[in-house]
């Protein structure tokens, strides 16, 4: 019994009671950055003199400031501003206040009162001007606060009477940028204070300073008025007279701004009637403004003359007789005031008799006018364009030529009258002026027909040493109309001289003659026997087809024959043979002709619509590939790729789309071959050869996808998503092959992590396109994404292998317009057998002339590659100035490549080709660069580095072979 009790006692005292453990809340650490305001306060307190304080402020301006610290920093600056007595330190503080107010995410409404208070207490004029600039920044940052704007405008009006010109300038600028555009502007409103009345009529306040004693203030007033116009406020017509008076100001900045104001008013009130001073005559405001601005073309300052000439070109509403007066230095009778019949009869009646000879010059001819005659246009404005085209400054001449171009395009009669003046500019001493004149004449060529003397002057420019001038002139002749057959003969003769003197102009001259013949078939017809050297009775020798001059003549004749059915009767037998040859070799220059006994295979092609239908049917046929066995599917893909490439050769309009589809199907074919059944059912040691083939196929698919993405333009988001889908399949194939062949777990783990990042990037980039990718490889991977993220690498590889083999062909949808980037190297031709000889260790310049089509941003993407026989390769990046843009989606590359090599025993060939560089960065695709969103005080040092971009080059031109011979140096 005692033992039992003892046991029971021990049980009672040894009972264990578990108390639920409450976890103590984890302590949270808050990382705080050192306060910018505190650091600034300490620095400023350490300053013992104004120089030290200014130095601290300059150092602070270079450091970034976070948005949450801006208000505290401004408070510290204001505190030291009130204590500071040195003007230069206060000026820098005022400047920093404006810069800090621009910080993105900071609202400066909390410092408006302090800024206005400092303005009221400031005595220094320079600091006042800087504070007003700060107020302008604050007002610009608060566009939705009319009360703040009202206060700022009141402060500007209050300080407009300051004696310092800088303060008045800043006040006027503030009125121009913050003036109440939405408030009805009526000058007669009363009952409110003076300053508020000024706010209601900002224009009247600004116009009061058109007559300020300081020219800088007058200029600021005019620019403030222009700022009001740019913000949508309609300028009052009463300002026109004041602006016209400022056209005669002593300072060129005032006159230049006045020209702009006069032009703005002429566009706002073109049909308003204004009186002519000292007469009862009235004319339209746009005509009066045109006459006054024409007068400014003879201004003493060349900058004002340039401004006036440019402005004249945009005044398209001016009357024709005012327009034509700018081409004649003598005043036309249309612009003189004409007396009515009653006035003439009254004068005759008051005279009483015919001239008796007692009164001097009472019977003088009417052309000799006295000073009381009223002109509708200022005499200084007569011949404004003549003065502009003869100006000593080439900038004025260029501006006058451009203005003539704009006005001539809108008026056929004016284009005909200014033709002689533009042709005369072809002889200008400055190349830029000559080139601009040629371009202008090209733009108005549809309105004009050149006479023989004018054409002679134009063709004289073909002897110019500048390639740009000659090619621009060829382009002009392409679209010029001539009047007689002698003009055709003269143009052909001069172009053949040009071809003989500059053989590199061959393609440009041929193109010029193509258009010349097609535009003037009736003028070419009587010249055919002479041009082809035919005779009605005797056989003439057959010309050499290697002669570029003879090809030029044939191009002219064949293009004229297209619109002249009687011309082929004048051809000899060898001319028909030459037509067949040129039709095949230069099909872009020789048109199809209906000649007896000849059938042009190119003419029998179907239309573009039928070719496009065939292209779509081919893609639809490929979509049924899922129902075929592997051999049949591969054969169908092979035949479709062959058909598409042939279609691209026959129909140049669809070459880009056909080649794009063929390349895409080629990727699918390579993927299908790599996923064959026997490769994956055998052990790795038994299929090493097939494994190497599959690895090469995956790499080739990646290269082809970069071609699809960067070599073609006009792609939509759907096509880009399809390309990235194929690229993801190739990367998955590479991962699976890596797991089958390599040993080691670490490389496999990193490859799997990289692949998961690629999937997430695809989902982020093409989220909108995922509904169109149903049952695709990516769609299945996204469904399995939770499993892929948590499984082991070996299991992930098995999932990828199964998903790859089960995924089918993704249907490709063609965009409306798709073009392939192409490049054609014109020079060098690669036909010369004479090697370029140069001394070893030195360089020789090789001229490169190439035409680029549908290339995006060629200045940054196009490179020249030179491949030497020993395998060395040099890649040259042309200068931006080497690129020209002759037309939309077309660029011309004219550059020089410097070659150098060690000594060779005999000449050998090098290959020259053009490369298209590309860079594919996941960071650039996902979002805009964060650096583009930085404020003034943000720094790019704290940004994380972008992900590594995939960079490479794509050859997009046929290689040209050039013979070179490096010679050993003589000793």
RAVENUR-V866870 format. One line per field, one symbol per residue. phi: phi as a letter, one per 40 degrees, with the letter a starting at -180 (. if undefined). burial: I if it has 24 or more other C-alpha atoms within 12 Angstrom, else O. A space follows every 10 residues. Layout:
phi: ???
burial: ???
//
This chain:
phi: .ccccccccc cccbcbbccd cccccccccb cbcccccccc ccccccccad cccccccccc ccccbccccc cccccccccc ccccbccccc cccccccccc ccdcgbbccc bccccccccc ccbccccdcc cccccccccc cbccbccccc cccccccccc cccccccccc cccccccbdc cccdcbcccb gbcccccccc bccccccccc bccccccccc cccccccdcc chcccccccd cccccccbcc bccccccccc cccdccccbc ccbbccdfac cbbccccccc cccccccbcc cccccccccc cdcccccccc ccccccbbcc ccccbbcccc cccccccccc cgaccbgccc fcbccccccc ccccccbccc ccgccccccb cccccccccc cccdcccccc accccccccc cccccccccc cccccccccc cccbcccbbc cccccccccc cccccccccc cccdcccdbc cbbbcccccc cccccccccc cbcccdcccc cccdcccccb ccccdccddc ccfcbcbbcb cccccccccc cccccccccc ccbbcccdcc cccccccccc cccccbccbb ccbcbcgbbc cccccccccc cccccccccc cccccccbcd cccccccccc cccccccccc bccbcccccc cccccccccc cccccccccc cbccccbccc cccccccccc cccccccccb cbbgcccccc cccccccccc cccccccccc bcbhcccccc cccccccccc cccccbcccc ccbcgccccc ccccddcccb ccdccccccc cccccccbcc ccbcccbbbc cbabccbccg ccccccbacd gbbbcbcbbb bbbfbcfcdb bcbbbbbccc gcbbbbcccd ccbbbcacgb bbbbabbcba accbcacacb bbabbbcbab bcccccaccc ccbcccbcbc cccccccccc babbcbaccb cbcbaccccc b
burial: OOOOOOOOOO OOOOOOOOOO OOOOOOOOOO OOOOOIIOII IOIIOOOOOI OOIIOIIOOI IOOIIIIOII IIIIIIIIOI IOOIOIIIII IIIIIIIIII IIIOOIIIIO IIOIIIOIIO OIOIIIIIII IIIIIIIIII IIOOOOOIII IIIIIIIIII OIOIIIIIII IIIIIIIIII IOOOIOOOOO OOOOIIIIII IIIIIIIIII OIOOIIIIII IIIIIIIIIO OOIIIIIOII IIIIOIIIIO IIIIIIIIII IIIIIIIIII OOOIOIOOOO OOIIIIIIII IIIIIIIIIO IIIIIIIIII IIIIIIIIII IIIIIIIIOO IIOOIIOOOO OOOOOOOOOO OOOOOOOOOO OOOOOOOOOO OOOIIIIIII IIIIIIIIII IOIIIIIIII IIIIIIIIII IOOIIIIIII IIIIIIIIOO IIIIIIIIII IIIIIIIIII IOOIIIIIII IIIIOOIIII IIIIIIIIII IIIIIOIIII IIIIIIIIIO OIOIIIIIII IIIIIIIIII IIIIIIIIOO IIOOOOOOOO OOOOOOOIII IIIIIIIIII IIIIOOIIOI IIOOIIOIII OIIOOOIOII IIIIIOOOOO OOOOOOOOOO IIOIIIOIIO OIIOIOOOOO OOIIOIIIOI IOIIIOIIOI IIOIIIIIII IIIIIIIIII IIIIIIOOII OOOOOOOOOI IOOIIOIIII IIIIIIIIII IIIIIOOIII IIIIIIIIII IIIIIIIIII IOOOOOOIIO IIIOIIOIII IIIOIIOOOI OOIOOIIIII IIOOOOOIIO OOIIOIIIII IOIIIOIIII IIIIIOOIII IIIIIIIIII OOOOOIIIOO OOOOOIIIII IIIIIIIIIO IIIIIIIIOO OOOIIIIIOO OIIIIOOOOI IIIIIIIIII IOOOOOOIII IIIIIIIIOO OIOOOOOOOO OOOOOIIIOO OOOOOOOOOO OOIIIIIOII IIIIIIIOOO O
//
